[in-house]
Each structure stands twice: as structure tokens, then as C-alpha cells.
Amino acid sequence: MARPRPGSIHLAAIGLTLALALTLAGPARGQGPETKAAEPAKAEATKAATRAAARDSRAPGGVNRESILRLFTGANPMLWLLGLCSIVTLGFALERVVALRRSRVIPKDFVARFHERLSGGKLDRDRALELCRANDSTVARVFAHAIRYWGQPAAVIRQAVESDAAGEVVDLKRNVRALSATTTLAPLLGLLGTVVGMIQSFDAIGAKTGGAKGDALAQGISLALVSTAIGLAIASVSVTMYYILLNRVDVLVRDLDHEARRVIDLVSAESVRPAPDRRPGYAGDPARHESRIH
């Protein structure tokens, strides 16, 4: 048998190696273009999903800060009236809280000093009136009404003080009635704003079709109900402050009446006695009685 040549053996080995390399590289070359084509498609799908999520986040699907701001700026005119109503409520409530402080209506130092000097006989009618005019408080003005009837019966002074001091009570209740008005007005404005908002919502969905109608209607109704919620919130604050301030006025009026009665008891005819006449021979002179006894 003839043995093969060494050169032919080397050629066969090289051919087998090339064939094996081509076989292994064939699937890689077949899959490379598909993989490269799939990657851009996946990136496009991811970008599309991101854009859709961004549109959904920007879409007005509920009541948020932007939708309420849009409602104030151009949608519901009743909200401007509700805003004005809230400013009026807050302003009057703060004004009455400051004006009805006890230190301003019934100053403790002035009342104590006035009663002490009056009961000690250190004040006459004119000096007492000057002291009352010098103090700018409600209780000082009530005391002045009583001092003007110095020396008259207590019943007459009480009746006159009740009549003259009625204006002081009205002044204490000033602006409290405004809170009662906002308590009634705010819910009505809120309800009217809701009706206006719903009319606008039904009018706006007329041009929409499909599922967009339901979404627009739900959003419009939710925004329209915001005005009712605001109106009820204003009314709640207003009615709370109204009864708090009204109770404070009642307490102050009761204390004013108590202090006025103390002053009336000191300046009435039952308390004020004329000084005894010390002239010789006067019937009330103790020396004359002694001379008659002896």
C-alpha cells in the first residue's frame, strides 16, 4: 500500500479546519442582523411608552393645583365672589377679636381706681366726669352716663343708664352681624358656582366623542363641586366665629352691667348725703341738745 504524502495530509487538515470555522460562524452571521434589528425596535417601544406615560401624567384626570387655578382664572366666576366673601369673613372676625378684648372694653386698673376714689369720697360729679372722659373705653362711657344723674334715686339712674348705654351694646355687636351674613351667603354662592360649573361641563362635552365624554364630564363635575366645598368651608369658619364673638359680647355686657350698678349705688340719692349744718342753733347740732339737757 502506498503511503499518503505529507503535503496532502496538511491540505486536508487545513480544509477541515476551514469547514469547521465556517460551520460555527454561520449561525452567528445569521443571528447578528436580527439582533441588531431588534434593538432599535425595543428602544422605540420604550420611548413610546415613556411618551404615553408623560401624556397620561399631563392629562387632567382629576382635581389638582393646575385645574383649580384654571378654574379660578377662566372657568367659574362664582369663585371670585367666594374669595371676596372669605376675605370679608376673616377681616371682620379679626377686627372683632381685637376690639372685644377685656383690657380694651373693661380696663381692670381704671375700674379699680375709679371705684376706690368714688367710694372714698375723693371724687365729685365734675371730677368723676373728667376721669371718665380721659379714658377711652366702653366701661368709662357707661360710668359717665351714671355720673350725669348724680344724686338722683337709684331706680331713675338705672333706667336712664339702660337707655343711654344701649348704643354701647350696639357698638360692641358691630360687624358681628356681618359674620352672620357671610354664614348664609357663602353656601349659596358655592351652590350657584356648582350649578354654573356643571352647565359649563355639559356644554363642553358636546363636541367630544367616545370615552372622552365620560372623562370630561367627571372632571367638570369634580371641579364644579369645588365651589360648594369652598362655600361650606367659609360658612363653617364664619358661623364658628359668630357664636364665639356673640358669647364674648354677652359676657362683657353682663360685666358692664355689674360695674355700672356698683357706681349707681355710690352716686344715687340713697348713698349721697348732704353735709350736716354746723350753724349755732341748728336742730341737728349736738351742742344745742347738750345745752337743752343741762
Secondary structure, 3 states (H helix, E strand, C coil): CCCCCHHHHHHHHHHHHHHHHHHHHHHHHHHHHHHHHHHHHHHHHHHHHHHHHHHHHHCCCCCCHHHHHHHHHHHCCHHHHHHHHHHHHHHHHHHHHHHCCHHHHCCHHHHHHHHHHHHCCCCCHHHHHHHHHHCCCHHHHHHHHHHCCCCCCHHHHHHHHHHHCHHHHHHHCCCHHHHHHHHHHHHHHHHHHHHHHHHHHHHHHHHCCCHHHHHHHHHHHHHHHHHHHHHHHHHHHHHHHHHHHHHHHHHHHHHHHHHHHHHHHHHCCCCCCCCCCCCCCCCCCHHHHHHHHC
